[in-house]
Amino acid sequence: MSWDLTTATYVSARSVAAQDTTLLSVTLSGDGTKMFVLGRDNNSVYRYDLSTAWDITAAVYVSLKSVAAQDAAPLGVTFSPDGTKMFMVGYTSKSVYRYDLSTAWDLTTATYVSLKSVSAQDSISYGMAFSGDGTKMFVVGDANNSVYRHDLSTAWDITTAVYVSLKSVAAQDTLPLGATFSPDGTKMFMVGYINNSIYRYDLSAAWDITTATYVSTKSAAAQDATARGIALSGDGTKMFVVGDTNNSVYRYDMIAPPATVTGTPAAASSASDAEVTAGSLVLTGTPADATSATDAAPTSEDFSTATPPERTHTVTAESRRTIVPAENRVTTIPAESRTTTIGAP
């Protein structure tokens, strides 16, 4: 299920050690064909092109942009949705910097424009994020273990940013490193260093971090001992985490497990009695009015991963429903006895 960390499953990794071995932040273009990683070794942002959208194993290094002239210790990077503006947060100057790209997503065309100091809120700023319209900026601070919101009176113009509010995340992790949001501003995701995990918060009022409530956690420890940055696809089905220990970017997919229906088939009387999620359906139960030992044995079949053997059940006395996986069909069998053969989905 999209945005659900509890369903996140590791898929693949892409090493970027050939470019940098101190990784701090990751972000992707909205269509998933370009990935950007911020590295500390060379104080640079690196671009990779993905021949298959969202498939980081297909990523090919393209170019870099040094940001050392602005800050010798860059910690986070993000872009405007159209790829014409890049933002970097730096430790040395405790500021957010804006760069304009004359060609969208082309780092070689990036030119420094302006900065916004955020030292009044926190002395160690690690990551940042923007609302899709560029009127809200969020900065992650380690000194106070909080996420800070700034409102921009002119979209994307960080010189117009005014501090608004904060959300402490210390209850989950005391060294927050990065954050990102769902496009509608109702979900916030934070990566924490201490527990090497990603945390989800739900906001009852969009973009209002004072309404954020902690929901769930996903550990990244199985992949990397030092998770640093986080990015998500716009539909919330894919999550990317950059890890410093193995100098890699990791992809996780958030997909709902197969739906499970438990009980006697005769009990189902309407389409609402069973649901199919993500194209899979698991039926568990004992058919009513079984006429043989084979019929009486409880069955559990996952049509999403294997072809079940053919089975024959005799259905009597009342109308029954047969659910056909993947097509979600409902078959009503009249009162007289019928034989239903369930084959491959």
Secondary structure, 3 states (H helix, E strand, C coil): CCCCHHHEEEEEEEECCCCCCCEEEEEECCCCCEEEEEECCCCEEEEEEECCCCCHHHEEEEEEEECCCCCCCEEEEEECCCCCEEEEEECCCCEEEEEEECCCCCHHHEEEEEEEECCCCCCCEEEEEECCCCCEEEEEECCCCEEEEEEECCCCCHHHEEEEEEEECCCCCCCEEEEEECCCCCEEEEEECCCCEEEEEEECCCCCHHHEEEEEEEECCCCCCCEEEEEECCCCCEEEEEECCCCEEEEEEECCCCEEEECCHHHCCCHHHCCCECCEEEEEECCCCCCCHHHHCCEEEECCCCCCCCEEEEECCCCEEEEECCCCEEEEECCCCEEEEECCC
